[in-house]
Amino acid sequence: MSTEFHVDHEQIRAHAGTVARLSDGLSAAAGAMTGGPASNALGTFMEFATVGLGDAISQAARAVSSASGALDSVSRGLAGSAEDYQRADDEGVAALRGGEA
């Protein structure tokens, strides 16, 4: 059984960046989903449908925005973990060197 444990904090940082870019993309998509069709876009007879469509678009925009926020939280958590691992590595190296920085 191996007792070796290795964490590459740079890979974690890179992944955090990827997740942040996904979050940014979702945020941009949510921002682009504003409004909806004009109430008479489908004609007077179908006005009820355009109102419903506008409501559905607003609901979808809120869901996409929520997903963006969740990914942003994940990205920040990953970046924080990378910092923690790097700090632990740096402190371990310093301890092995007898306190040298």
TIVEX-118818 format. One record per residue: residue in one letter; x, y, z of N, C-alpha, C, CB in turn. Coordinates in pm, whole numbers, plus 50000, padded with zeros to 5 digits. Glycine has a CB too. Layout:
NODE:residu:n_x:n_y:n_z:ca_x:ca_y:ca_z:c_x:c_y:c_z:cb_x:cb_y:cb_z
NODE:A:X:Y:Z:X:Y:Z:X:Y:Z:X:Y:Z .
...
This chain:
NODE:residu:n_x:n_y:n_z:ca_x:ca_y:ca_z:c_x:c_y:c_z:cb_x:cb_y:cb_z
NODE:M:50084:49883:50000:50000:50000:50000:50089:50124:50000:49904:50000:50121 .
NODE:S:50061:50214:49910:50140:50337:49898:50094:50440:50000:50128:50394:49756 .
NODE:T:50190:50506:50059:50159:50614:50153:50193:50749:50093:50236:50594:50285 .
NODE:E:50225:50749:49963:50262:50873:49896:50138:50957:49867:50338:50844:49765 .
NODE:F:50151:51084:49890:50040:51177:49867:50097:51300:49799:49967:51215:50001 .
NODE:H:50041:51335:49684:50092:51450:49611:49974:51531:49557:50185:51407:49495 .
NODE:V:49981:51660:49579:49880:51751:49526:49952:51856:49444:49794:51818:49641 .
NODE:D:49908:51874:49322:49968:51975:49234:49878:52099:49240:49983:51923:49086 .
NODE:H:49920:52196:49321:49836:52314:49341:49819:52395:49213:49895:52402:49449 .
NODE:E:49915:52384:49121:49901:52456:48993:49788:52397:48909:50033:52453:48915 .
NODE:Q:49773:52265:48914:49662:52203:48840:49528:52243:48902:49676:52050:48839 .
NODE:I:49525:52253:49035:49402:52297:49101:49370:52441:49060:49414:52285:49255 .
NODE:R:49473:52526:49057:49452:52666:49014:49402:52671:48869:49584:52746:49027 .
NODE:A:49462:52589:48784:49419:52586:48643:49273:52544:48632:49509:52491:48560 .
NODE:H:49235:52444:48709:49096:52398:48707:49003:52508:48761:49080:52268:48789 .
NODE:A:49047:52577:48865:48968:52689:48919:48946:52794:48811:49039:52753:49042 .
NODE:G:49048:52819:48730:49034:52915:48621:48935:52868:48516:49168:52939:48556 .
NODE:T:48938:52739:48486:48842:52682:48390:48700:52697:48441:48874:52534:48362 .
NODE:V:48680:52664:48568:48547:52676:48628:48502:52822:48630:48546:52617:48771 .
NODE:A:48595:52914:48658:48562:53057:48658:48518:53102:48519:48682:53140:48706 .
NODE:R:48585:53053:48416:48546:53089:48279:48407:53034:48246:48649:53035:48178 .
NODE:L:48376:52915:48293:48241:52860:48273:48138:52947:48344:48233:52714:48326 .
NODE:S:48170:52988:48465:48081:53076:48540:48058:53207:48466:48138:53103:48680 .
NODE:D:48166:53265:48413:48154:53390:48337:48065:53372:48214:48293:53440:48295 .
NODE:G:48082:53258:48146:48000:53230:48028:47852:53219:48064:48046:53103:47960 .
NODE:L:47824:53150:48174:47684:53138:48217:47628:53273:48259:47672:53038:48333 .
NODE:S:47710:53353:48325:47666:53486:48365:47632:53571:48243:47774:53556:48450 .
NODE:A:47716:53564:48141:47690:53638:48017:47562:53588:47950:47809:53626:47920 .
NODE:A:47543:53457:47951:47422:53400:47891:47298:53447:47966:47428:53246:47890 .
NODE:A:47305:53447:48099:47190:53492:48179:47161:53639:48150:47217:53472:48329 .
NODE:G:47265:53719:48136:47246:53860:48105:47184:53883:47969:47378:53932:48113 .
NODE:A:47213:53794:47876:47158:53807:47741:47012:53763:47733:47242:53726:47643 .
NODE:M:46965:53697:47836:46828:53644:47835:46728:53742:47894:46823:53513:47913 .
NODE:T:46757:53869:47889:46666:53967:47946:46547:53991:47854:46739:54099:47973 .
NODE:G:46441:54034:47915:46323:54069:47837:46250:53949:47783:46361:54159:47725 .
NODE:G:46217:53958:47662:46140:53856:47594:46074:53921:47474:46035:53790:47689 .
NODE:P:45991:53848:47407:45926:53905:47289:45824:54012:47329:45857:53795:47206 .
NODE:A:45803:54107:47242:45699:54208:47265:45564:54137:47275:45697:54315:47152 .
NODE:S:45473:54194:47350:45345:54126:47374:45268:54098:47246:45260:54209:47467 .
NODE:N:45291:54176:47143:45219:54153:47017:45308:54087:46911:45165:54284:46963 .
NODE:A:45419:54030:46953:45513:53971:46857:45451:53857:46776:45635:53920:46930 .
NODE:L:45360:53785:46836:45295:53673:46766:45153:53708:46723:45293:53549:46856 .
NODE:G:45121:53835:46732:44986:53879:46694:44897:53889:46817:44925:53784:46592 .
NODE:T:44787:53958:46800:44694:53981:46911:44637:53850:46964:44581:54073:46866 .
NODE:F:44605:53759:46875:44546:53632:46917:44640:53550:47005:44507:53550:46794 .
NODE:M:44771:53560:46982:44870:53481:47057:44940:53561:47167:44974:53425:46961 .
NODE:E:44883:53675:47205:44946:53760:47306:44971:53685:47436:44859:53883:47333 .
NODE:F:44878:53598:47475:44895:53519:47597:45020:53432:47590:44771:53432:47623 .
NODE:A:45050:53383:47471:45167:53296:47455:45297:53374:47471:45165:53228:47317 .
NODE:T:45300:53497:47423:45422:53576:47437:45446:53614:47582:45415:53702:47350 .
NODE:V:45339:53637:47657:45355:53666:47800:45412:53542:47870:45218:53707:47865 .
NODE:G:45358:53426:47839:45410:53302:47896:45553:53275:47856:45323:53185:47855 .
NODE:L:45585:53305:47731:45721:53287:47683:45817:53380:47756:45729:53311:47531 .
NODE:G:45775:53504:47777:45858:53599:47852:45882:53551:47994:45792:53736:47855 .
NODE:D:45778:53496:48059:45794:53442:48194:45891:53324:48195:45658:53399:48250 .
NODE:A:45880:53237:48096:45969:53121:48087:46114:53166:48066:45925:53028:47972 .
NODE:I:46133:53267:47983:46269:53318:47959:46325:53377:48088:46268:53425:47847 .
NODE:S:46244:53451:48162:46290:53508:48289:46327:53400:48389:46182:53599:48348 .
NODE:Q:46246:53296:48395:46274:53185:48486:46403:53114:48445:46156:53085:48488 .
NODE:A:46422:53093:48317:46545:53029:48269:46666:53116:48299:46536:53001:48117 .
NODE:A:46652:53247:48283:46763:53339:48312:46801:53331:48459:46725:53483:48274 .
NODE:R:46702:53324:48547:46732:53312:48690:46803:53181:48720:46602:53321:48774 .
NODE:A:46761:53072:48656:46826:52942:48678:46970:52944:48628:46747:52831:48607 .
NODE:V:46993:53003:48512:47129:53010:48457:47216:53099:48545:47127:53065:48311 .
NODE:S:47160:53208:48594:47233:53297:48685:47268:53225:48815:47150:53423:48715 .
NODE:S:47177:53146:48865:47203:53068:48986:47315:52967:48963:47075:52996:49032 .
NODE:A:47313:52901:48849:47420:52806:48815:47553:52878:48805:47388:52732:48683 .
NODE:S:47553:52997:48749:47675:53077:48739:47730:53107:48878:47649:53207:48663 .
NODE:G:47642:53145:48969:47685:53173:49106:47742:53050:49175:47568:53226:49187 .
NODE:A:47680:52935:49150:47731:52811:49209:47871:52779:49156:47636:52694:49180 .
NODE:L:47890:52793:49026:48022:52768:48968:48125:52868:49019:48016:52772:48816 .
NODE:D:48084:52992:49039:48175:53092:49094:48220:53051:49233:48108:53230:49097 .
NODE:S:48128:53000:49314:48164:52952:49448:48261:52835:49441:48039:52911:49526 .
NODE:V:48237:52744:49349:48328:52630:49331:48466:52679:49291:48272:52531:49225 .
NODE:S:48471:52772:49198:48599:52827:49153:48676:52890:49268:48577:52930:49041 .
NODE:R:48608:52971:49349:48674:53035:49462:48721:52931:49564:48581:53135:49530 .
NODE:G:48642:52826:49584:48682:52719:49675:48805:52645:49625:48569:52621:49694 .
NODE:L:48809:52617:49497:48927:52551:49439:49051:52638:49451:48901:52516:49292 .
NODE:A:49036:52767:49422:49151:52858:49433:49200:52865:49577:49113:53000:49383 .
NODE:G:49108:52869:49671:49147:52869:49813:49216:52741:49853:49025:52890:49900 .
NODE:S:49168:52628:49803:49233:52500:49832:49374:52496:49775:49151:52384:49774 .
NODE:A:49392:52548:49654:49525:52553:49594:49619:52636:49681:49519:52611:49452 .
NODE:E:49570:52748:49731:49652:52832:49819:49688:52757:49947:49579:52963:49854 .
NODE:D:49590:52688:50005:49615:52612:50127:49720:52503:50106:49486:52550:50179 .
NODE:Y:49708:52429:49995:49806:52324:49966:49945:52384:49944:49763:52244:49843 .
NODE:Q:49952:52494:49871:50083:52555:49848:50143:52604:49979:50071:52672:49747 .
NODE:R:50062:52666:50063:50111:52712:50193:50163:52595:50276:50000:52788:50269 .
NODE:A:50088:52484:50277:50131:52366:50352:50263:52313:50297:50023:52256:50348 .
NODE:D:50276:52309:50165:50402:52265:50104:50517:52357:50143:50389:52260:49951 .
NODE:D:50494:52487:50133:50599:52584:50166:50640:52573:50313:50551:52726:50136 .
NODE:E:50543:52556:50401:50574:52541:50543:50648:52411:50570:50445:52546:50627 .
NODE:G:50610:52305:50499:50680:52177:50515:50824:52186:50470:50609:52068:50437 .
NODE:V:50847:52252:50357:50983:52271:50307:51064:52352:50407:50983:52341:50169 .
NODE:A:51004:52459:50460:51074:52543:50557:51107:52464:50683:50988:52666:50594 .
NODE:A:51016:52379:50728:51042:52299:50847:51155:52200:50823:50915:52224:50890 .
NODE:L:51157:52140:50704:51264:52045:50673:51400:52114:50662:51233:51972:50542 .
NODE:R:51399:52239:50623:51524:52314:50612:51562:52380:50744:51512:52419:50502 .
NODE:G:51489:52351:50846:51521:52407:50976:51473:52549:50994:51668:52402:50997 .
NODE:G:51362:52582:50933:51304:52714:50950:51342:52813:50845:51342:52767:51080 .
NODE:E:51425:52774:50747:51461:52866:50639:51339:52892:50552:51578:52809:50554 .
NODE:A:51329:53012:50504:51217:53045:50415:51254:53025:50271:51171:53188:50438 .
